[in-house]
Each structure stands twice: as structure tokens, then as C-alpha cells.
């Protein structure tokens, strides 16, 4: 005969061990309500919970409160190095408020995205943080119309008034162009991100404004669109640009991965960076200082973007009638070895 498995410790077990009411235990173990309990009681409750091996039951909590204390994180490409620090920022802000996140990767596929968001909603997530790669996004309009709490990160979409947290793309591109112009470059090109994304459009528009403001050539041939935000797409665009005999001496890339594609083409063609062509990236993803030459880039505070997006979503969950707002995060230029005087 099998022995009976011991039951898991409960809030009542902790309450009896400490000598307090179960409501006090519940408050002491919840980061959002710990302030309602004395610090010494919180310490004793947490110590007893650890000694007893207590694990909270999120399903039971959800049934009691009709709240899951979870949110969905919808990422288009988890292999893109810019997303992990954003996700880490989101998680740190959620954890501080007793929430956790479900992460899904959509591969930029609208059908996959819809299926995954449906799955998240079936798990009773209280809101969504979405990093979409598309400007036209009917699904977000549907979610907004049905009252789902949604916050966008890194990009915006057209036609839907949703709260969002994004980097100041315009000032970042302007700083990159000003840096290159200050080094004496007059034929500066832009390898733009996909123009079906708000980030690609915003950075391309900012580039055109920046070169005009500096009195430099606003030549449409100096702007080449990349099909994706990837190293391979950056390399294809760089081949197109450099094969056109445009006299380009400097490139502002739509992001760091596109800039890496430029490095690949320089190697193919025997060009030296920065002696022949200077390059500036965008995002400051990890390990750029290990490249040869280290990449000059625009630093984006990705962790802070994640933190602010989580806070904005939690605020929306607690105050669902509050109007949507946008937050623009400051960026900074990090000068390394990929840019030099002409």
C-alpha cells in the first residue's frame, strides 16, 4: 500500500507557526500589501514560509480574486539582442508588484501572433506588453476595442491610440549625422530599417531631416531600405549602396545588426572601416566594443524601456479609464572606433 503523500503547506500552516491570522500571512507574502503589515511580522512570516516549504498557488489565488497577476509579453523575434534587456526590465518591474510574465515569440507572423495572444488571453493574463514589427496591426485595434489592457514597446502602430514606450529615434539619428558631419563627411548614407515598421519610418525620416539641416546632399539614392532588421539584410543593402558608385564615405545604419552587415561587405570588397567608410549603428547591443573596429552607435536604454512599459501596464490595469499616454526615452551617442575624420 502506498503511503499518503504529505499535503503541501498552506497559509493556515504558516499562520499557526507564526501566531497570526491567515489574512496577515497573505498580506505579508504579497509585495503589494506588505506595507500593511509590520516589518518584523513580514520577516517572521517569510521565514516560516521558507522553513515550511510553502509555494503560493497562483490558480487558487486567481479563483479567489478573479485576477491572475500575470501579463503577456509578445515579442516578434526573441533572437534579436535588443529584446532580452527589455524583457529583463519588464520582469523586474512586474516582480516588484507581485506579477509575472508569459513570454511568446511571434516570428513576425500575424497568424502565429494571433494564435499566441489568444492562448495568453485563455490563461487570463491581465494585460499585454507588445513589441510589434508592423505599423498596420488590425489585431491590436481589436484588442483595444474589446478593452484589453495593452502597452506597446519600442514601436508604435497607426490608427490605434495605445500607450507606448519608445526611444527618441529622431534625436539619436540627428546625433549620428552631426557626429559624422563634424568629422568632415559630406556623402552620408542611411541603410534604413523596413518601412513597414514605425521605427524604420521614423529613423529614415529623421535622417533626411538631419542631412538637410546640415546642408548635406538629400539624395534619395543615399537611402537604401533593408527588408529586415538583420545582418543579412544589412549586407544586401550595403552591396546595393556601394555598388552604385555613390561616393559614400559614411553610413548611418538603421540598427546594430544592419551595421554588422556593412562590416561583412567591407570584408568582401577589401574596404577598411573607418579609413574608407565610417559606420554608426543604433541600439548599442551587447559586445559591440569587441568588434574590430568597435562600433560607434546610439545607445538605447532598453532595460529602462521595459521597466517603464511594465509600470505603464500595471497602472492601466489599476486605472482602466486613464487616457493612453506615450513616453519617449532619451538616447545617447557612444563613439567608438568605426568612425573617423574624413
N, C-alpha and C positions, 0 to 999 in steps of 0.2 A: 504494500500500500504506500502510495506517495505521501510524503509529509506535506502538510499545508504550507503554502508559501506565505511568509510574513507579509502583512499588509504594509503598504507604503505609509510613512509618517504623514500626518495631516496637520493643519493649522491648530486643531484642538490639542494634538500631542505637544506641540510647541508651547501653546498657551499654558498647559498643565505644568510643563517643565519650568517655565519662567514664573508662573503665578499671576498671569494677566488674562484679560478677556481675549477671545479669538479675534474680535474686531481690532484690538490693539495690535495683535500679531500681523493681521492683514495690512494694516497701515504701516507698520514698521518695515515690512518687506517690500513695500511699493515705493519706488523712488519719488513718485509724485505726491505721496501723502506722508512721507517720513517726517516732514516738518510739523505734523500734528501730534507727534509723539516725542517724549523726552529723549535726548541723545543717549543717556545711559540705558534706557529701555530698548532703544533700537539696537544698541550694541549687544545686550543680553539676548534679545530675540534672534539676531543674526547668528550669534554664537551657538545658541541652542539648535537653530535650523541646520547649521553646518554639522554639528555633532550627531544629530538625528538622521542626517542624510536626506533632508526634505528637498523635494523638487516640486516647484509650482506646476499645477495642471492647467495649461492655457485653455484647454477645451472646456473644462468645468467653469473656469473664470468667464469665458465667453458666454456660456449658457446662463450664468447668473447675472451678468451685466449687460448682455447684448452687445458687447464690444470685444473685438479680438485682440486689440492692442498690437496689430500688425499692419504694415503697409507694403505695397508692392513697388519694387524698383525695376523699371523697364528700360533695358539697355540695348542699343542697336548692335553693338559689337564689343563684347567684353574683352576681346584680344587687343583692342586699341588701348595703348598705355595711358591715355588721359583719364579713362574711366575708373580704374582702381582707387586712386586718391579721392575722387568724388564719392565713390561708394563708401570708402572708409569714413569720410566726413559725415555722410548721411547716417551711418551706423552709430557713430559716436554721439550724435545729437539725439537719435532715437533711443539709444540705451539709457541716456541720462533721464529720459522721461518714461522709462518702463515699456518702451515699444521695441519691436524687432522688425526686420525687413525680409521679404521674399524677393530674391533676385531672379529675373528671367532675361534671357538673351534672344533678341528677335531676328538677328541676322539681316536687319533692314527689309524683312519680308512682311508686307502688310497682312497677309493671311496668317502667317505664324504669329505675328503680333496680336492680332485679334483673338486667336485661339488662346494665347498665353494670358492675355488680360482677362478673358472670360474665366480662365482657370483661377486666376488670382481673386477675382470677384466671388467665385464659388467658395473660396476659402474665407470669405467675409473680411477681406482687408478693408481698413477704414479709409484708405486713400491711396493714390498712386503718385509716384515721382517718375516722370517720363523724360528720357533723353531721346528725342526722335531725330531722325536724319532727314525728315521730309517737311517742306513748307506746307504743302496741301495735305491735310490729315483729317478726313471725314470721321474717323473713329473718335478722335478727341472731341470733335463737335458733338457727337452722340453722347459721349460720357458726360460732357459738360451739361448738356440739355437734361440728362437724367439725374443730375445732382451729385455725381461722383466728385469727390474732392481730388483735384489734380494739380500738381505743380510741375512746370517744365524746367529742365536744367540745360544749360549750355546753348540751347537754341530756342527760337520762337516758331510759331506756326501762324499762318494767315487765317483771318476770319473767325478766330475764337479768342475771346477775352479771358485768358487763363493767367494766373500768377506765374512768374518765371524768374529765374536767377541766371544771369548770363555775364560773361566777361565783357569788358569795354573794348570790343574789337576795333572800333574806329580809332581810339587813341593809341592802341597797340600798333596798328598798321602805320599810322602817322609817325609814330616814334621810329619805326623801322626805316621808313622812307627818309626822314630827317637825318638819321644816322648815316645812311648811305650817301645822301646828297652832301652831307658835311665832310665826307671822305673824298669828295670830288667826282662821284659817279653821276653821269647825266643820262645814260641809257639804262634805266632800271625797269626790269620786267616783273610781272606778277604771275605765278603759277597758282591760279585760283582753285578753290575747292568747288565741288559740284554746285551748279547754280540752281539746283532744285532744293538746296538747303538754305536756311536763313543765314547761317554762318558764312557760307560761301558767297552769298549775295552781299552781305554786309561788309566783308573784308575786301571784296572786289570793288565795291562802291567807294569804300574808304581809300583804297589805293588810288583810284582815279582822281579823287579829290586831293589827295596828298601830293601827287606829282604836279597837278595843276597849280596848287598853292605854292609850290617851289619853283614854278616856271619851267618845269621839265616837260619833255615831249609826252603828250597824252595820245599815244599811238595805239589804236586798237590791237595792232599786231604784237604789242608788248604784253598783252594779257592772254594767257592760254588756260582754258578750263581743263581741270582734271576730272575724269569720270568718277573717281572715288577718292576718299581721304586716305590714300595708301601710298606706300613706297613705289609699287609697280606703276600706279597711275601717274605719280610724280615723275618717274623716269620717262614714261611715254611723252608727257607734256614737255619735259626738258629737251628731248630729242627733237620734237617739233619746233620748239623755240630756237634752239641752237642751230638747227638745220636750215633756218630761214635767213641766215646771214644778217641778223638784225643788229649786230654790233653791240649786243648786250654785255655789260660789264658787272651787273649786279642783279640779283633775283630776290624778291620777297615771296617766300613760299606760303601757301595757304595754311599749312601746319607743318610740324616737325617731320612727319612721315613723308610728306611731299618733298621736303628739303633733303631727306635721305635719298630719295630717287634722283635728285640732282647730283649727289655725290657719286652714285652709280654711273651716271652718264659721263661725268668728268673723267672717271677712270677709263671708260670705254674710248674716249676721244683724246686722251692724253692731256687733258686740261688740268691746270693747277688751281686749287682753291686755297687762299683767296687771290693769288697773284693774277690769274686770268679772269676769274669770276668770283665775286663775293656772294654769299648767301645768308639770308636771315630766315629763321623758322618762326613757328608760332606754337606755344603751349609750354615749352620747357619740360618735356617729358624726361623721365629718368635716364641717366647715363650719357646725356649729350656732351658732357665735359670729357668723356672718354673717347670721343670720335677723333679722327685726325683729318682736318683740324677740328677742335671743339666748336660746336655750332652756336653762333650768335642767335638769340631767339627772344621772343616775347614771353615773359613768364606770366602764367595764369594761375591764380590761387585756387586750384581745383578742390583741395580739402575744404577750404572756406566756402566755396560754392555749394558743396554737399551739405555742410553744416547749416547754411542759411536756407537751403531748399527744404531740409527736414523741419527746421523751425517754422518755416512758412506753411508747410503742410499741416503740422500739428496745430498751428494757430487757426488754420481753416477748418480743421476737424472740430475744434472747440468753439469756433465762431463762424458757422457756415454761411451766415448772411453778409460777412465782410466783403467789400468790393475787392476785385483782383488788383494786385499791385506787382510791379516789376522792380527788381534790384539789379543794378549794374555794378559789377565788381571791378575794382581798379586793377590794372596790369602794369608791368614794368619791363623795360628792355634790359636783357642780360648780354653784355658784349663779351664775346669770346674770340676765337682765332679764325672764324670763317669770313670775317670782313676785314678789309684793309684799304688803305688810301690808294686811289687810282693815280 
